[in-house]
Amino acid sequence: MSAIIQKIEQLKKEKNAVILAHYYTLPEVQKIADFVGDSLALARYAVNTDADIILFAGVHFMAETSKILNPTKKVLIPDMEAHCSLADSCPAEELELFLKDYPNHVVLSYINCSAQVKALSDIIVTSSNALKIVNALPKDQKIVFTPDRNLGAYINSQTGKEMVLWDGACHVHDRLNVDQLVEMKEKYPHAKVLAHPECRGTVLALADFIGSTTAMLNYSEKDDTQEYIVATETGILYEMQKRSPHKKFYLVQTDTKCNCNDCEFMKLSTLSSILSALENEKPEILLDSELMEKAKKSILKMLELS
């Protein structure tokens, strides 16, 4: 493994490449990345990088976002099969038909969507800035929110809005076992529950803190509590334990038979696949220039408002 890491570092220097990784990727991938963050932080980093090659360890829509923000740069993804169940739950052609029934609505789309959906959207949001952006819109503004019904329902509950929600969800967060969460609260009575707003309302109702990946990391680092029950994807535990090695973290699982809550797509980025991508400069994200221009407007609007 050390030889692979050494070769990756060598190729990064030779090719002026940068590796971006999401918190849900494997620990060894996060360790060698130049920058690790949530969707909002990664989007901001991608805008400002001076690298010639961006290798995105994450899922397909994230690499697409980097390409949209950096159309002249080469953007690589270690495995082209690294889809996102949430993004896949909202096909652009179906959304386009759906929107015809809501002509006077602003279209807000969670960043977990395809480039084609971004091109149909007015503003992109992330779990870090969605509440702020929705609250910044006029009170009487009609809104369609896509693709995550759970995040949309949470925003509605916090803002009093009645956004029209697309019926999509993240397969990991949507399957978190609420019965197990109840049992864990009984087993660890002093632990606080941290939950991502992509979770179902039944899970969020039991949470002490609801926030984005970064918000949960910051909360667990600064809060005085010593135990946490975590309702999100497994990969976040690496950073949580790195920041707070003296604290204990218990993961809410999708299935009581497994000791995990993995997004299999996020785990497709491995050291070997990263090395291969850098060596061969592929798989490469290629998008139509007109599509990128349309999609970029909604992303830039997000960055402007957040």
C-alpha positions as CSV (number, residue, x, y, z in Angstrom):
1,M,0.0,0.0,0.0
2,S,2.9,2.4,0.8
3,A,4.2,1.9,-2.8
4,I,0.8,2.8,-4.2
5,I,0.6,5.9,-2.1
6,Q,4.1,6.9,-3.1
7,K,3.2,6.5,-6.8
8,I,0.0,8.6,-6.4
9,E,2.0,11.4,-4.8
10,Q,4.6,11.2,-7.6
11,L,1.9,11.4,-10.3
12,K,0.1,14.3,-8.6
13,K,3.3,16.3,-8.7
14,E,4.2,15.3,-12.3
15,K,0.7,16.1,-13.6
16,N,-0.3,19.0,-11.3
17,A,-3.2,17.0,-10.1
18,V,-5.3,17.4,-7.0
19,I,-7.4,14.8,-5.2
20,L,-10.7,15.8,-3.7
21,A,-12.6,13.4,-1.5
22,H,-15.9,13.3,0.3
23,Y,-16.2,12.4,4.0
24,Y,-18.0,9.1,3.0
25,T,-15.1,7.6,1.1
26,L,-12.8,5.0,2.6
27,P,-10.5,6.2,5.4
28,E,-7.3,5.5,3.4
29,V,-8.7,7.6,0.6
30,Q,-9.5,10.5,2.9
31,K,-6.0,10.2,4.3
32,I,-4.2,10.8,0.9
33,A,-6.7,13.4,-0.4
34,D,-5.6,17.0,-0.8
35,F,-8.9,18.2,0.4
36,V,-11.8,16.4,2.2
37,G,-15.2,18.0,2.6
38,D,-18.9,17.9,2.2
39,S,-20.6,18.8,-1.1
40,L,-20.6,22.6,-0.4
41,A,-17.0,22.7,0.7
42,L,-15.9,20.6,-2.3
43,A,-17.8,22.8,-4.7
44,R,-16.1,25.9,-3.3
45,Y,-12.7,24.3,-3.4
46,A,-13.2,23.2,-7.0
47,V,-13.9,26.8,-8.1
48,N,-10.5,28.0,-6.7
49,T,-8.1,25.2,-7.6
50,D,-5.2,25.9,-9.9
51,A,-4.6,22.2,-10.7
52,D,-4.6,21.0,-14.2
53,I,-6.3,17.7,-13.2
54,I,-9.0,17.2,-10.6
55,L,-9.5,13.7,-9.4
56,F,-12.7,13.3,-7.6
57,A,-13.0,10.5,-5.0
58,G,-16.7,10.4,-4.5
59,V,-19.7,9.8,-6.7
60,H,-20.5,10.8,-10.3
61,F,-22.6,13.9,-9.6
62,M,-19.7,15.4,-7.5
63,A,-17.2,14.9,-10.3
64,E,-19.7,16.4,-12.7
65,T,-20.1,19.5,-10.5
66,S,-16.3,19.9,-10.5
67,K,-16.3,19.7,-14.3
68,I,-19.1,22.2,-14.6
69,L,-17.1,24.7,-12.4
70,N,-13.9,23.9,-14.3
71,P,-14.8,23.3,-17.9
72,T,-11.3,23.7,-19.2
73,K,-9.7,21.3,-16.7
74,K,-9.5,17.5,-16.9
75,V,-11.8,15.9,-14.2
76,L,-11.3,12.3,-13.4
77,I,-13.3,9.8,-11.3
78,P,-11.8,6.6,-10.1
79,D,-14.8,4.5,-11.1
80,M,-17.5,5.5,-13.6
81,E,-19.9,3.2,-11.8
82,A,-19.9,5.4,-8.7
83,H,-23.5,6.4,-9.1
84,C,-25.7,8.1,-6.5
85,S,-29.1,6.6,-5.6
86,L,-30.5,10.0,-4.8
87,A,-29.3,11.5,-8.1
88,D,-30.6,8.4,-10.0
89,S,-34.0,8.8,-8.4
90,C,-34.6,12.0,-10.4
91,P,-34.2,11.4,-14.2
92,A,-34.1,14.8,-15.9
93,E,-36.6,13.9,-18.6
94,E,-39.2,12.9,-15.9
95,L,-38.5,16.1,-13.9
96,E,-38.9,18.2,-17.0
97,L,-42.4,16.8,-17.5
98,F,-43.2,17.2,-13.8
99,L,-42.2,20.9,-13.9
100,K,-44.8,21.7,-16.6
101,D,-47.4,21.4,-13.8
102,Y,-45.6,24.1,-11.8
103,P,-44.9,27.0,-14.2
104,N,-44.6,29.7,-11.5
105,H,-42.3,27.9,-9.2
106,V,-38.7,28.4,-8.5
107,V,-36.8,25.1,-8.9
108,L,-34.4,24.3,-6.0
109,S,-32.4,21.2,-6.5
110,Y,-30.2,19.5,-3.9
111,I,-26.7,19.2,-5.2
112,N,-27.1,15.4,-5.3
113,C,-28.4,15.5,-8.8
114,S,-27.2,15.1,-12.4
115,A,-25.9,17.9,-14.6
116,Q,-29.1,17.6,-16.6
117,V,-31.2,18.2,-13.5
118,K,-28.9,21.1,-12.5
119,A,-29.6,22.6,-15.9
120,L,-33.3,22.5,-15.2
121,S,-32.9,24.2,-11.8
122,D,-32.8,27.8,-10.7
123,I,-30.8,27.4,-7.6
124,I,-28.7,24.4,-6.3
125,V,-28.6,23.9,-2.5
126,T,-26.7,21.6,-0.2
127,S,-27.7,20.4,3.3
128,S,-25.3,23.1,4.7
129,N,-27.1,26.0,3.0
130,A,-30.6,24.9,2.1
131,L,-32.3,26.5,5.0
132,K,-30.5,29.8,4.5
133,I,-31.3,29.9,0.8
134,V,-35.0,29.0,1.2
135,N,-35.3,31.7,3.9
136,A,-33.7,34.2,1.6
137,L,-36.5,33.8,-1.0
138,P,-39.7,35.9,-0.9
139,K,-42.2,34.4,1.6
140,D,-44.8,34.0,-1.1
141,Q,-42.4,32.4,-3.6
142,K,-43.7,29.0,-4.8
143,I,-41.0,26.4,-4.9
144,V,-40.4,22.9,-6.3
145,F,-37.7,21.0,-4.4
146,T,-35.9,18.1,-5.9
147,P,-34.8,15.3,-5.6
148,D,-34.7,14.5,-1.8
149,R,-38.2,14.3,-0.2
150,N,-36.7,13.9,3.3
151,L,-34.5,17.0,3.1
152,G,-37.4,18.9,1.5
153,A,-39.8,17.8,4.2
154,Y,-37.3,18.9,6.9
155,I,-36.9,22.3,5.3
156,N,-40.7,22.7,5.1
157,S,-41.0,21.8,8.8
158,Q,-38.3,24.4,9.7
159,T,-39.5,27.3,7.5
160,G,-43.3,26.8,7.3
161,K,-43.0,26.6,3.5
162,E,-45.1,24.2,1.5
163,M,-42.6,23.4,-1.2
164,V,-43.6,20.8,-3.8
165,L,-41.4,17.8,-3.2
166,W,-40.0,15.4,-5.8
167,D,-40.2,11.8,-4.5
168,G,-36.6,10.8,-4.3
169,A,-34.3,9.6,-1.5
170,C,-30.8,8.5,-0.6
171,H,-30.9,4.7,-0.3
172,V,-28.6,4.8,2.8
173,H,-30.2,7.5,4.8
174,D,-33.8,6.5,3.9
175,R,-33.2,3.0,5.2
176,L,-31.8,3.9,8.6
177,N,-33.4,1.6,11.2
178,V,-35.6,3.8,13.5
179,D,-36.3,0.8,15.8
180,Q,-32.6,0.3,16.3
181,L,-32.2,3.9,17.0
182,V,-34.7,3.7,19.8
183,E,-32.9,0.7,21.3
184,M,-29.6,2.6,21.0
185,K,-31.0,5.6,22.9
186,E,-32.0,3.2,25.7
187,K,-28.6,1.5,25.6
188,Y,-26.6,4.7,25.6
189,P,-28.8,7.1,27.6
190,H,-26.1,9.8,27.8
191,A,-25.3,9.8,24.1
192,K,-26.6,12.6,21.8
193,V,-28.1,11.7,18.5
194,L,-26.7,13.4,15.4
195,A,-28.7,13.0,12.2
196,H,-28.3,14.1,8.6
197,P,-31.5,15.8,7.2
198,E,-31.6,13.2,4.4
199,C,-32.9,10.8,7.1
200,R,-36.7,10.1,7.4
201,G,-38.7,12.3,9.7
202,T,-39.1,9.4,12.2
203,V,-35.3,9.4,12.7
204,L,-35.0,13.2,12.8
205,A,-37.7,13.4,15.5
206,L,-35.3,11.5,17.8
207,A,-32.2,13.6,17.0
208,D,-30.6,16.1,19.4
209,F,-28.8,17.7,16.4
210,I,-29.7,17.8,12.7
211,G,-27.2,19.1,10.2
212,S,-25.0,18.5,7.2
213,T,-21.9,16.3,7.3
214,T,-19.7,19.2,8.2
215,A,-22.1,20.5,10.8
216,M,-22.2,17.2,12.5
217,L,-18.4,17.0,12.6
218,N,-18.1,20.4,14.0
219,Y,-20.8,19.8,16.6
220,S,-19.3,16.5,17.8
221,E,-15.8,18.2,18.0
222,K,-16.9,21.2,20.0
223,D,-19.7,19.8,22.2
224,D,-18.9,18.5,25.7
225,T,-20.8,15.3,25.3
226,Q,-18.6,12.2,25.2
227,E,-20.9,9.8,23.4
228,Y,-22.8,10.1,20.1
229,I,-25.3,8.1,18.1
230,V,-24.6,8.9,14.5
231,A,-27.3,8.7,11.8
232,T,-25.5,9.0,8.5
233,E,-23.1,7.1,6.3
234,T,-20.2,5.1,7.8
235,G,-17.4,7.2,6.3
236,I,-18.0,10.2,8.6
237,L,-16.7,8.2,11.6
238,Y,-13.1,8.4,10.4
239,E,-13.0,12.2,10.6
240,M,-15.1,12.2,13.8
241,Q,-12.7,9.9,15.6
242,K,-9.7,11.7,14.2
243,R,-11.0,15.0,15.6
244,S,-12.2,13.6,18.9
245,P,-10.2,10.3,19.7
246,H,-11.4,10.4,23.3
247,K,-15.1,10.3,22.4
248,K,-17.3,7.3,21.5
249,F,-19.4,7.1,18.3
250,Y,-22.2,4.6,17.7
251,L,-23.5,4.2,14.2
252,V,-27.2,3.7,13.4
253,Q,-27.4,1.0,10.8
254,T,-29.6,0.2,7.8
255,D,-29.9,-3.4,8.8
256,T,-29.4,-4.9,12.3
257,K,-27.7,-7.9,10.7
258,C,-24.7,-5.8,9.4
259,N,-22.3,-3.7,11.3
260,C,-22.2,-0.9,8.7
261,N,-24.1,1.8,7.0
262,D,-22.1,2.0,3.8
263,C,-22.8,3.7,0.5
264,E,-21.4,1.1,-1.8
265,F,-20.9,3.8,-4.5
266,M,-18.7,6.0,-2.3
267,K,-16.6,3.0,-1.5
268,L,-15.7,2.4,-5.2
269,S,-12.9,5.0,-4.9
270,T,-9.9,3.0,-3.7
271,L,-6.2,3.6,-3.7
272,S,-5.8,1.3,-6.6
273,S,-8.5,2.9,-8.7
274,I,-7.1,6.3,-7.9
275,L,-3.7,5.3,-9.0
276,S,-5.1,3.8,-12.2
277,A,-7.1,7.0,-13.0
278,L,-4.0,9.2,-12.5
279,E,-1.8,6.9,-14.6
280,N,-4.3,6.6,-17.5
281,E,-6.1,10.0,-17.0
282,K,-9.4,8.2,-17.2
283,P,-12.3,7.7,-16.6
284,E,-12.7,11.3,-17.5
285,I,-15.9,13.3,-17.0
286,L,-17.0,14.8,-20.3
287,L,-20.0,17.0,-20.6
288,D,-21.6,19.0,-23.4
289,S,-20.5,22.7,-23.2
290,E,-24.1,24.0,-23.6
291,L,-25.3,21.7,-20.8
292,M,-22.4,22.9,-18.5
293,E,-23.3,26.5,-19.1
294,K,-26.9,25.9,-18.1
295,A,-26.0,23.9,-15.1
296,K,-23.3,26.3,-14.0
297,K,-25.9,29.2,-13.5
298,S,-27.8,27.3,-10.8
299,I,-24.5,26.4,-9.0
300,L,-23.1,29.9,-9.1
301,K,-26.5,31.2,-7.8
302,M,-26.0,28.9,-4.8
303,L,-22.4,30.1,-4.2
304,E,-23.7,33.7,-4.4
305,L,-26.4,33.1,-1.8
306,S,-24.5,30.9,0.7
